[in-house]
Amino acid sequence: MAQIFHPSTNTISRVSIFGAILLVALVLWLFVVIQRSSYVTQAEVARPQPVQFSHKHHVSGLGIDCRYCHTSVEVSPFAGIPPTKTCMNCHFQIWADSPMLEPVRESYRTGQSIPWTRVHDLPDFSYFNHSIHVNKGFGCVTCHGRVDLMPLTWREQSLLMEWCLECHREPERFVRPREHVFAMAWQPAEDQLTMGQRLVQEYYIEKLTSCSVCHR
């Protein structure tokens, strides 16, 4: 019986099969890369705000403590966005006529909140409590980065679940003494793991990795 297909058909078939597998793998790899890129996570991307507030100026330059503006961070799940009155405590007298601060003055006059853009905005299916983390000894800089050096605020971390689990699985790598939680430039005087293992026991920190901890 005469051969129906040319012998090269076998080669073409193999190339097509392996090419399709390679293409699918490439698409999956590209999807993973995009999902972890700043295009999706917004990590290290400064967000536009109605007032270009500089943490670098207010924290590093003026020495204002985080808790002066974020008043509820130690007692509430939400760190708190400062009311306009907090800004005006200083700006009644300092840069009181600055055009840049007109949205602040307008907010104070009208009682309408400034429409800040949230930089660290978790999905609605995720639960995060600031007070628990702060009171267990996890510093602001661990999640937010060196905010005191940011002229405009950006998201330092991806906020992906794998990033959260990194800390939940090994809290000893990140915990610090409670008195240094708000110190941006603090560095441990001893080995982090040695100190962290001691603090994990002292602060009764559990390695919580159950889904229900964050997804309620």
HELIX and SHEET records of a PDB file:
HELIX    1   1 SER A    8  GLN A   35  1                                  28    
HELIX    2   2 SER A   38  THR A   41  1                                   4    
HELIX    3   3 HIS A   55  HIS A   55  1                                   1    
HELIX    4   4 LYS A   56  GLY A   61  3                                   6    
HELIX    5   5 CYS A   66  CYS A   69  1                                   4    
HELIX    6   6 THR A   84  HIS A   91  1                                   8    
HELIX    7   7 PRO A   99  LEU A  101  5                                   3    
HELIX    8   8 GLU A  102  THR A  110  1                                   9    
HELIX    9   9 HIS A  130  ASN A  135  1                                   6    
HELIX   10  10 CYS A  140  HIS A  144  1                                   5    
HELIX   11  11 VAL A  147  LEU A  149  5                                   3    
HELIX   12  12 MET A  161  ARG A  169  1                                   9    
HELIX   13  13 PRO A  171  ARG A  173  5                                   3    
HELIX   14  14 ARG A  178  HIS A  180  5                                   3    
HELIX   15  15 GLN A  192  GLU A  202  1                                  11    
HELIX   16  16 CYS A  211  CYS A  214  1                                   4    
END                                                                             
